[in-house]
């Protein structure tokens, strides 16, 4: 019988497509690198600009994409209820990174109730259920990438020890949903194998793509906020689309029909250099907002005010 190769050997030559393609090209910062001792340390000043890029990655799984596009729960839609969606997403991420076991159990129960209402119909292009643990694993692994990317774009690659620590401790990104603990990747090599195995299955169909473009350039605000929304779209939409494009790996840019040039990359490096200067001040404020999200969750629970 042929011996089975250990996972570490079997995956030794697997390309690290999970790492953002710009990381290896960015000049390491001259200032002292901020150490990572817990997943929350990955939060940086560029996190907000990478959030929609990560949504695009999540929705590139067609079952997730159509699940969001066809959702019958409007209060959870980023275009129909952007403020509430930002709050609830922030609460989920805060709990996954910094919450207690009780907070995670609450999120698990109530997000599950919302997801119970999201499933395909006879006319849906694909079959899906928002509580499918396989789809939730994809979303959770994308969210983990969201945190890793924002840190590595500012401070350079994580060490192998940091990667393993972050992967292990960030499992509530999945288990607070419907992902069994034993289905969460145990090692970074397993994470790479999973990520690479999914890439060939991804696509963004036109209805989902158009919705994502409207989200990226703020054009959806023209319908939500009238003249103010139109002004936001015209003045900020172009730059936000650029920043979101910068946060996407090449495969996902191609699915969105976007391009990325050497001039774009050089411009982004200049932006990142400026962000490194302000990150030591802004990043603690962003982590403070996460803490406020957890306080808000606990106060809402005590007062009987809906969280989701």
VENQUICOR-V983327 format. One line per field, one symbol per residue. ss: DSSP state (h for helix, s for strand, l for the rest). psi: psi as a letter, one per 40 degrees, with the letter a starting at -180 (. if undefined). burial: # if it has 16 or more other ideal C-beta (glycine too) atoms within 10 Angstrom, else .. A space follows every 10 residues. Layout:
BEGIN
ss->???
psi->???
burial->???
END
This chain:
BEGIN
ss->llllllhhhh llllllllll llhhhlllll llllllllhh hhllllhhhh hhhhhhhhhl lhhhhhhhhl lllhhhllll lhhhhhhhhh hhhhhhhhll hhhhhhhhhh hhhhhlllsl llllllllsl llhhhhhhhh hhhhhhhhhh hhhhhllllh hhhhhhhhhl lhhhhlllll hhhllllhhh hhhhhhhhhl lllllhhhhh hhhhhhllll hhhhlhhhhh hhhhhhhhhh hhhhhhlllh hhhhhhllll lhhhhhhhhh hhhhhhhhhh hhhhhhhhhh hhhhhhhhhh hhhlllll
psi->hhihiidddd edehigedhh eedeehhiid ihhhiheidd eehideddee ddddddddee hdddddddde hegdeehddd gddddddddd dddddddeii dddddddddd ddddddehii adehdihihe ehdddddddd dddddddddd ddddeiiiid ddddddddee dedddebfhi deehhdiddd ddddddddde eiihiddddd ddddddeedd edddebdddd dddddddddd ddddddehid dddddefiih iddddddddd dddddddedd dddddddddd dddddddddd ddefhhd.
burial->.......... #......### .##..#..#. ...#.#..## #######.## ########## ########## #.#..####. ##..#.#### #########. ..##.##... #..##..### .......### ###.###### ########## #####.##.. .######..# #########. ..###..##. #####..#.. .#.#...##. ########## ##......## .##...#..# #########. .##.##.#.# .......#.. ##..##..#. .##..##..# ..##.###.. ......##
END
